[in-house]
Amino acid sequence: MKTHATVALSLALCTAAAAMAQERIAVKDAKPLLIAAIEAPGGQAHGVLVGDIADAITQRFKGTTPIYIDVSTERRYAQAGCSRLNVRFWQDGVQLPGVPAPRRQTIDFGVDYCRDGQPPRSRS
């Protein structure tokens, strides 16, 4: 029999998971998330890749979850609206050729980016 504390903890975890899922923006490419991270006071934005490209990647590698995108600000430049961003794409259950078991596959890269879609004029 479950105790009140166990039920409360389960409810809290489900609520937190639902809130996290709601914070992710559905995008066809990462650009809206880059801009959102630049504009966010905390410098972060989270999304999920949707559309034909996402479907093709998931099908090809037999992913068991959507392709998630997490963007975080590493540095804000002096030029307004420009930052150094870390962009992470990840998906669970990916089956790579020659790898015996499915796993989480993560790709990280950095980019200097401005709200207008251009690189900053200076890195200072």
Contacts in CASP RR format, 6 or more apart in sequence:
PFRMAT RR
TARGET T0000
AUTHOR 0000-0000-0000
METHOD contacts of the structure
MODEL  1
MKTHATVALSLALCTAAAAMAQERIAVKDAKPLLIAAIEAPGGQAHGVLV
GDIADAITQRFKGTTPIYIDVSTERRYAQAGCSRLNVRFWQDGVQLPGVP
APRRQTIDFGVDYCRDGQPPRSRS
2 10 0 8 1.000
23 46 0 8 1.000
24 46 0 8 1.000
24 47 0 8 1.000
24 48 0 8 1.000
24 68 0 8 1.000
25 32 0 8 1.000
25 33 0 8 1.000
25 36 0 8 1.000
25 45 0 8 1.000
25 46 0 8 1.000
25 47 0 8 1.000
25 48 0 8 1.000
26 47 0 8 1.000
26 48 0 8 1.000
26 50 0 8 1.000
27 33 0 8 1.000
27 47 0 8 1.000
27 48 0 8 1.000
27 49 0 8 1.000
27 50 0 8 1.000
27 69 0 8 1.000
28 49 0 8 1.000
28 50 0 8 1.000
28 51 0 8 1.000
28 53 0 8 1.000
28 54 0 8 1.000
29 49 0 8 1.000
30 49 0 8 1.000
30 69 0 8 1.000
30 71 0 8 1.000
30 87 0 8 1.000
30 89 0 8 1.000
31 117 0 8 1.000
33 45 0 8 1.000
33 46 0 8 1.000
33 47 0 8 1.000
33 69 0 8 1.000
33 71 0 8 1.000
33 87 0 8 1.000
34 45 0 8 1.000
34 71 0 8 1.000
34 85 0 8 1.000
34 87 0 8 1.000
34 111 0 8 1.000
34 113 0 8 1.000
34 117 0 8 1.000
35 115 0 8 1.000
35 117 0 8 1.000
36 45 0 8 1.000
36 71 0 8 1.000
37 43 0 8 1.000
37 44 0 8 1.000
37 45 0 8 1.000
37 71 0 8 1.000
37 72 0 8 1.000
37 73 0 8 1.000
37 83 0 8 1.000
37 85 0 8 1.000
38 73 0 8 1.000
38 81 0 8 1.000
38 82 0 8 1.000
38 83 0 8 1.000
38 85 0 8 1.000
38 113 0 8 1.000
38 114 0 8 1.000
38 115 0 8 1.000
39 81 0 8 1.000
39 115 0 8 1.000
40 73 0 8 1.000
42 73 0 8 1.000
43 72 0 8 1.000
43 73 0 8 1.000
43 83 0 8 1.000
44 70 0 8 1.000
44 71 0 8 1.000
44 72 0 8 1.000
44 73 0 8 1.000
45 70 0 8 1.000
45 71 0 8 1.000
46 68 0 8 1.000
46 69 0 8 1.000
46 70 0 8 1.000
46 71 0 8 1.000
47 68 0 8 1.000
47 69 0 8 1.000
47 70 0 8 1.000
48 66 0 8 1.000
48 67 0 8 1.000
48 68 0 8 1.000
48 69 0 8 1.000
49 57 0 8 1.000
49 66 0 8 1.000
49 67 0 8 1.000
49 68 0 8 1.000
49 69 0 8 1.000
49 89 0 8 1.000
50 66 0 8 1.000
54 66 0 8 1.000
54 67 0 8 1.000
57 67 0 8 1.000
57 91 0 8 1.000
58 66 0 8 1.000
58 67 0 8 1.000
58 91 0 8 1.000
61 91 0 8 1.000
61 94 0 8 1.000
61 95 0 8 1.000
61 96 0 8 1.000
61 105 0 8 1.000
62 93 0 8 1.000
62 94 0 8 1.000
62 95 0 8 1.000
62 102 0 8 1.000
63 91 0 8 1.000
63 92 0 8 1.000
63 93 0 8 1.000
63 94 0 8 1.000
63 95 0 8 1.000
63 102 0 8 1.000
64 91 0 8 1.000
64 92 0 8 1.000
64 93 0 8 1.000
64 102 0 8 1.000
65 91 0 8 1.000
65 92 0 8 1.000
65 93 0 8 1.000
66 91 0 8 1.000
67 89 0 8 1.000
67 90 0 8 1.000
67 91 0 8 1.000
68 89 0 8 1.000
68 90 0 8 1.000
68 91 0 8 1.000
69 87 0 8 1.000
69 88 0 8 1.000
69 89 0 8 1.000
70 87 0 8 1.000
70 88 0 8 1.000
70 90 0 8 1.000
71 85 0 8 1.000
71 86 0 8 1.000
71 87 0 8 1.000
71 88 0 8 1.000
72 85 0 8 1.000
72 86 0 8 1.000
72 88 0 8 1.000
73 83 0 8 1.000
73 84 0 8 1.000
73 85 0 8 1.000
73 86 0 8 1.000
74 83 0 8 1.000
74 84 0 8 1.000
74 85 0 8 1.000
74 86 0 8 1.000
74 110 0 8 1.000
75 83 0 8 1.000
75 84 0 8 1.000
76 82 0 8 1.000
76 83 0 8 1.000
77 83 0 8 1.000
77 84 0 8 1.000
77 112 0 8 1.000
77 120 0 8 1.000
77 122 0 8 1.000
77 123 0 8 1.000
77 124 0 8 1.000
78 122 0 8 1.000
78 124 0 8 1.000
79 114 0 8 1.000
79 120 0 8 1.000
79 121 0 8 1.000
79 122 0 8 1.000
81 114 0 8 1.000
81 115 0 8 1.000
82 112 0 8 1.000
82 113 0 8 1.000
82 114 0 8 1.000
82 115 0 8 1.000
82 119 0 8 1.000
82 120 0 8 1.000
83 112 0 8 1.000
83 113 0 8 1.000
83 114 0 8 1.000
84 110 0 8 1.000
84 111 0 8 1.000
84 112 0 8 1.000
84 123 0 8 1.000
85 110 0 8 1.000
85 111 0 8 1.000
85 112 0 8 1.000
85 113 0 8 1.000
86 108 0 8 1.000
86 109 0 8 1.000
86 110 0 8 1.000
87 108 0 8 1.000
87 109 0 8 1.000
87 110 0 8 1.000
87 111 0 8 1.000
88 106 0 8 1.000
88 107 0 8 1.000
88 108 0 8 1.000
89 106 0 8 1.000
89 107 0 8 1.000
90 104 0 8 1.000
90 105 0 8 1.000
90 106 0 8 1.000
90 107 0 8 1.000
91 104 0 8 1.000
91 105 0 8 1.000
92 102 0 8 1.000
92 103 0 8 1.000
92 104 0 8 1.000
93 102 0 8 1.000
93 103 0 8 1.000
93 104 0 8 1.000
93 105 0 8 1.000
94 102 0 8 1.000
94 103 0 8 1.000
94 104 0 8 1.000
94 105 0 8 1.000
95 102 0 8 1.000
96 103 0 8 1.000
96 105 0 8 1.000
112 119 0 8 1.000
112 120 0 8 1.000
112 123 0 8 1.000
113 119 0 8 1.000
113 120 0 8 1.000
114 120 0 8 1.000
END
